[in-house]
Amino acid sequence: MPGAKPRCLLIGGQFTGNFCARELKKQFYVTVIDAKEYFEYTPGVLRAFVRPAHLDSLTFTLQPVYERKMGVKFIWGEVKELNGDRKTAIVKTMFSNNMDEIGFDYCIICSGCNFGPFKPMGESLWFPTVHEEGRAVSDWKHIDERFLEGRRRHVLEEYHKLQDLNKKKATVLIVGAGFIGVEWATEIEHFFPDVKLTIIDFLPRCLGPLPDSAANYCSEYMNACGIKEFYSCGYDPKNPDFWKKIELPNGADETYVCIGVKASNYFMPKNTLSDKGPGGGGWIHFNKHLQVTVKPSEGGGVWADGSIFAVGDCNYGCIGEPGKWEMPPVPKISYPGEEQAYHACLNVMRLAKNQKNLVKTWWPWGAGMFATSLGPHDACFVAGANENKGSGYMVNWWIPAALQKEIIETTKIDECRDCWIGILIWHFVHHTPVHLFGRAVGLSGFAKWVVIAGKNIDLSECTTAQKGGGMIGDLGWLQPDELKNRFGPALSEAAKNLQPGQWSDLASSEMGIHIFQRIA
Ligand SMILES: Cc1cc2nc3c(=O)[nH]c(=O)nc-3n(C[C@H](O)[C@H](O)[C@H](O)COP(=O)(O)OP(=O)(O)OC[C@H]3O[C@@H](n4cnc5c(N)ncnc54)[C@H](O)[C@@H]3O)c2cc1C
């Protein structure tokens, strides 16, 4: 058909799927498939269980937003199988017992994951039970969380359970003092102050790999409000000594397990899924272009013809192995997921134009940002964390951090609803130049004999040096390829392997002799 656009299928319509739909809608016929009918802002969902009215502000129905506002197609159904050779997805749509087969030219898998690795298919309060496999073994089979009304009923049930626990002044054990466990304990404490809370973790302190400053801040908060903490303590519910150790000799009236993720990529062929990884593996292997690959033990090559991508929580999160990382594990949080979604969209657009130079993804700066709320009026915000334990800095805390979390929540949901305030705020976070902080090379360039920033600027004949400004000779954010195109191979060679803060050797171009410093 003349003028027909290529078809792009998005599996999952939450953070990453929503991002891709907005990004691709102009150039592709986009179809979004989601197993549930609604968007839910996962980072805010704990508050909904202790204050159910909050659910309304976290959720919206997907169909009107996708079809009427964005102008893409939405299918409410579960993808049961993805066929890479035929480029089709087998979908069980709602209210039908038959399977539909949907064709595509490109596909981005944005299907996220489950939480709660102790349950057979992974199940937790934090993520609705939507997959057929999961619903069959669910602890809340009587509720169908694919419907927003089902989700609301689940939230209300849990709320009433907490109310009863509060009336009884019951004991509650939270297993896992990562950010979800800490947030859940402090939410319960704030809204149900008569519940007696204990939190444990097998690590020596809370908040896992985050910096000591943040862990101490959260510990102090929990201590001040009477939440008992036990660290270096594994969960061993069948052992009476375990209960004695955590000063609950008669056990707890209720236990919430707040640890870990579990893959839910049931629709993918086994040879694309990891044997290892959190929750026993099952994560989608991918390469630096975010294309789905077969597992390394089967050669690690691109799966299908390279037109299928996997982004966000559903993928393996890392490339390589410990000690030999090509890309170290990226935390399963929304910012890096959206960053990957952006890179995958760029690659889909390039493939559609028959371009071969695909974007390589990188560790995004936002992968190091963690906001942990401590009830509604306190929080701490860490930036700059990476894969090393204890890395990052607590840069905001107390009421300002709680406010920051609220602002993020409100504006992010606004963006996902395709409303302009949210779009205006978040667009620039994921697009050039801000998103390049994660990896692009910021270079200040000086010409002719100048080696120290600013000092001998009048000797420089370089146009960038003459521009002046706060960073004299600042070239801005450039990727090595762009550097090569603009200044020639010698400069890009000299700059290529620099780490932030390092200076290059002398390098010449048609404009003269330069020395560079990579500044970020
Ligand atoms: C309690 C909690 C607090 C969090 N707090 C934060 C935070 O403060 N900051 C932060 O950045 N991140 C936070 N996260 C993590 C964040 O929510 C996730 O990283 C993010 O939701 C991942 O987005 P995604 O698009 O990859 O997947 P998801 O949001 O999981 O969306 C996947 C979608 O795919 C659909 N789907 C799955 N399988 C199929 C299928 N077979 N067919 C059709 N549809 C399917 C699902 O229904 C779902 O709607 C938190 C997570 C939890 C649980």
The ligand as an ORCA input file, in Angstrom:
! r2SCAN-3c Opt
* xyz 0 1
  C       6.381     -1.279     45.222
  C       7.245     -0.767     44.096
  C       7.783      0.506     44.171
  C       8.558      0.989     43.122
  N       9.077      2.238     43.228
  C       9.807      2.723     42.217
  C      10.331      4.044     42.273
  O      10.154      4.765     43.267
  N      11.021      4.507     41.211
  C      11.222      3.732     40.114
  O      11.842      4.221     39.166
  N      10.766      2.491     40.021
  C      10.062      1.953     41.041
  N       9.576      0.681     40.948
  C       9.874     -0.115     39.753
  C       8.965      0.259     38.586
  O       7.623      0.198     38.968
  C       9.209     -0.699     37.429
  O      10.577     -0.655     37.120
  C       8.409     -0.300     36.208
  O       7.050     -0.466     36.465
  C       8.794     -1.176     35.008
  O       8.123     -0.708     33.885
  P       7.884     -1.685     32.629
  O       7.147     -0.893     31.618
  O       9.156     -2.329     32.247
  O       6.960     -2.865     33.161
  P       5.614     -2.863     33.984
  O       5.344     -1.567     34.627
  O       5.702     -4.068     34.833
  O       4.505     -3.081     32.861
  C       4.421     -4.270     32.142
  C       3.032     -4.375     31.519
  O       3.044     -5.485     30.625
  C       1.845     -6.195     30.747
  N       2.101     -7.585     30.355
  C       2.970     -8.449     30.919
  N       2.960     -9.618     30.270
  C       2.061     -9.479     29.271
  C       1.585    -10.347     28.260
  N       2.055    -11.592     28.141
  N       0.648     -9.887     27.415
  C       0.155     -8.630     27.514
  N       0.585     -7.761     28.464
  C       1.513     -8.189     29.324
  C       1.475     -6.075     32.206
  O       0.094     -6.216     32.405
  C       1.941     -4.665     32.535
  O       0.891     -3.752     32.388
  C       8.806      0.171     41.993
  C       8.269     -1.119     41.924
  C       7.504     -1.589     42.962
  C       6.922     -2.957     42.878
*
